[in-house]
Amino acid sequence: MQVQTSGRATGVPRRARATAPRGMEASRALAVAGPGAARTEPAAFPESYWGLLVAYLDDGSEASLDRGYELANQALASGHSVIELADVHDAALRRLGAESRTSDRALRSASAFLATCLSPFDLSQRQAREGTRALRHLNEVLEGELKRIAHTLHDEAGQLLAAVHIAVMDIANDVPPLARPRFERVGCLLAQVEAELRNLSHEWRPTLLADLGLVPALEFLAGNVSRRAGVPVSVSADLATRLPCAVETSLYRIVQEALNNAVKHAAAHRIWIEIRHLPLQVTCRVRDDGRGLETRREPGPPGLGLAGIRERVHALGGSMHLATSPSCGTTLEASIPLGGWDADPARR
């Protein structure tokens, strides 16, 4: 669906204000241009732009603007950047100057043509921002759900287990002495279950993260994973201050998922966690000495854990890099920029 507004005053056609998804617009543009124009090659783009700009300068029609918009849409779908478009427009202006066609009217028309061609890039950028906001909101919802489940495990399930533990011990006092050791073993198992549920609830709702920060929370997480899996996990960090809440939460979940992958799938003998705080970004690296990703064979959809990590990183404007091989294990590195975040914990 397209939302149309008048663009006559600025020279931007109604189509340039469309809010349809980029994929739909790109497909439509390619269909209009025909199969031969499915790829805007670097050499063809400047000449096509020049030809359509000259046509618009000659007739000033809405149809010429529409063709310029379609060309820009094809360029965007083919991977051209807005900087490349600016370079092409600059070359076209110099070419107009060489042909002595730089009157005020021609320059105003050329600006209107450029504005039209920039519209698909602007739409794509706005959609990317909206997608990032949606991802952040989704992560906030997921965090809320994890806290709710952790609260249920810690309080409700923990209380029920404690009641069962007390009931078992009461029964043990009423049975013959020879049968009591069996009840005591059941009581020990119940105590272990209580401890595991308590640790799990703390991992899902890490109060250490909110109270003391990322490094103590990661050390607690590493200790629990090491104890359960029998794999040494070391934490190295140079954080001198607290990070924004959203960044700390995302890094904690990223490390949590990476540790789960390393323990469950990589058969690692050792895992290293490194946090580095640079002036404008924070970098988190999780490295193991296990099998590389290529040698793993798990049933079900592949890469769901990595997809979750990637979405968390991208939601904060960061990047993720994965290096893996059967002989060197796997290294996952996530970098998150800090320039746009308020680093004062009191104002988060």
N, C-alpha and C positions, 0 to 999 in steps of 0.2 A: 504494500500500500504506500502511496505517495501523498505527502501533505504539501500542497502547493500554496505558495504565497507570491505576491507580485514582486518581480525583481527588476522592473523597468527603470526605476530611478537610479539603480546602481549598475545597470547593464548586465546583471546576473539573471539568467533565465529561471523560470519557475522550477524547472527540473533540478537546478543546482541546489534548491532548498530541500530536496527529497530526503526523507528519513528512513528509507528502506534499507535493509541489511546490505552490507557491502557485497556479500556473495551473490545476492539477488541482482544487485545493480551491475556487478561485473559480468554475470552470465547474460544479462540483457544486453549489455554493451557489446559483448562478443557476438551475440546473435544478430544484432543490427549491423555490425561491421562485416559479418560473414566469416566463413572458416579460414579464409586466407589471411585474416587479420587477427587470428587468435593469439599471436605473439607479437608484441610491439618491439621489434629489434632496435638496438641502440642507434644504428645508422638510419633507420626508417623514421624513428620518432621525431627527430629534429626537422626533417623535411616535411613530414605530415603536419607538424605543428605550424611550420612556416606557411604551408599552403593554405591551411584553414584560417590562420591569422590574416593573411592577405585577402582571402575571400570575405572575411568579416569586415575588414577595412573598406572593401569595395562596396558591399551591399548592406552592411549593418543589420542583417536580418537575424531573427530569432533562430532560424534554421541553422545558420552558421555557428551560432553560439552552442546550439545543441550538439552539432558535430564535434565542436571543441571539447564539450563535456564528455562525449562518448570516447574521444581519443584519450583524454586524461584518465578516464575510468579503465580503459584497456592498459594504459601505462602503469597504473596502480596495481592492477591484477597481475601484470607481468613482472612486478618487483621494482619498478622505478621509484625513486624517492622524490620528495618535494624539492630537495636541493637540485636534483637533476632537472626537474621541471623549471626551476628558477634559472639554471644555466642555459637551458634551451631557449627560454624567453629572452634572456639577456643577449644571446647570439642573434635572435630574431630582431631585437631592437637595433643592434649594431648593423645588421643587414638593411634594415629600414633606413638607417642614417646614411649608409653608403648609397642608397637609391634616392636620397633626398625626399623621404616620405615621413618626416618627423614634425609635422604640424601639430598644433595643440589638439586639434580634433583627432588626429591619428593616434597620438599618445594616450588620450583619454579612452579611445576605443580599444587600444592595445591593453590598457590596464583592466578594462571591463572583461576582455577576453581572458586575461590571466586569472582574474577573480573567478570566472566560471570554471576554468581548468583546475583551480585550486580546490574547488568545492568537494570533489570526491575524496581528496586527501584530508580535508577538514572533517568530513563525515566519518572517515575511517578512524581518525584520531579521537573523535568524540565517542564513537562506539567502543574503542579500546578503553577509554576512561570509564565508561559505563560498565564494561565488563570487569574492570579492576575493582570498582566499587561493589559490584555484585559478588565477586569472589571474597572481598573483605567481609561483607555482610554474612556470606555463607560460613566463613570461618568463625565468625562471632557466634552464629547460631550453633555450630558444631561444638564450640567450646562450652556454650551454655548447656548443651545436652550432655556432654561429658561430665560436667560438674554435677548435673542432676543424677546421673547414673552413679558417679563416685559417692555422692551423698547417700544414695540408697544402699550401696554396698557397705559403706562405713557404718551407718547408723542402723538401718532396718535389718539388713542381713546380719550385721555384726551382733545386734541385740538378740536375734533369733538363735544364732549359734551359741551365744553365751548362755541363753536359757536352756538349750539342749545340753550344753556342757554341764550345767548345774544339775539338770535332771538325771543325767547319766551317773554323775558322782553320787547323787542321792540313792539311786538304785544300787550302786556298788556297795553302799554301806549296809544294804539289806540282804545281800546275797552271801553265800558261804565264803569264807576266806579264800578257798582255792580258786573261786571264779573271779575274785576281785581284780587280779592282774589284767584279765581280758578287758574289763571295763576301763581300767586305767590306761590301757593302750588306746582304746577308743577316745578317751579324754585327751590324750596327747595328740591324736590325729585332729580332733576338733580344734585344739589350740593352734595347731599348724595352719589349719584352714582359716581361722580367725586372723592369724598374723599375715597370711598371704593376701586375704581380702583387704586388710588394713593397708598393706604396702601398695596393692594395686589401686586402691582408692586414692592414696597419696600421689601415685604417679599420674593418675587421670586428673586429679584436682590438686596440683602441687602447691600447698600453702607456702612451702619454702620459696617458690618462685615469686609469689606476691610479697612475702615478708623480707626475704634476704637477697633475692636476685637470681640471675641466670646460673652463675657458677655453682653456688651451693645446691641448687635444684638439680643440675646436671651431675654433680658428684653423688647425690643421693640416688639418682636414677642409675648411674653407672654401677654403684655398689649393689643395688638390687639385681640388676641384670647379671653382674659378675657372679653373685651368690647363686642365682637360679640356674644359670647356664654353665657355670664353672669356667668362664672365659674371662681372663683379666681385661679390664677396661680402664684406661687411664684418661684423665682430663687435664688439659693444659690450656690456660686462659690468661690473657693480659688485660682484662677489663678493669679500667680504673674508676668507672662510674656506672650507674644504672642506665640501662637502655630503655627506650620507650616500651610501654607495656605490650603493644601489638608485636613489636620486634622480638622481645624476650619470649613471648608465648609461641610465636612461629618457630623460632630457633629451637626451643625446647621440643616442640612436636616433630620438627625435622630430625633432630638427633634421636628422638624416641623411635621414629619409624626406621631410620637407618640402622639403629641397634637391633631392632626386631628383624630386619632383613639379614643383617650379618649373622645373627645367632641362628635364625630359623633356616636360612637357605645357603649360607656361604661356608659353613663348617669352619669358621675362623678359630684360630688359636689365640688371637690377641686383637684388641680393637683400641684405636687411638681417637680421641676427640680433641680438636684444637679450635679455640676461639681467639680471633685476632681483631682488635679494635683499632681501626685506622681513623684518620681525621674525618673522613666523609662516608665511611662504610664500615660494616662489621662483616667478617668472614668466618664461616663455620666449616670445618673440614672433619669428616668422619672417615677413617681409613681402617681396613681390616686386611688380614693376610690369608683370607680364605679363597675359595673358588671364585673365579670371575663370573660375571653374569652369563657369559656364553655357555658355560658348562652346567647351568642350573636347568632343571626340568621339573617345573611345578605344574600341576593341573590348574585349569581355570584361566581367566583372563590375565595376561601377563602385564606386569608393570603398574598395577593399581597403586602400590605404595609409592613408587617413583612419581606417578602422576599426581598424587596428593602432595608430595613434596614440591614438585614443580609449580603447582597451583598456588601453594602458600607463598613461595618465593616470588612468583610473578605478581601476586596480589599486592606485594609491598614494593613493586618496581625493581626487584632484584634479578639475579641470574643464577643459573645452576649449571655445574659442569660435572660430568661423570667420566671417570677413567677406570677401565677394568681390563683384566687379562687373567687367564688361568694360573699364571705363575706369580703374578704380583698382587693378587687380590683386587679389591675395589676401593676407590677413593671418591667420595662424594663431597663436592665443595659448593656451598651456597654463599652468595654475596648479596647483602642488602644495603642500599644507600641510606644514609642517616640525615642528609641535608634537609629533607622536608619534614623531619619529625621533631617534636618537642622533647628534648632530652631530659628535662626536669621531671623527675618522678612525681613531684607534688602537684604537677599540672597535667598529668596524663589522664 
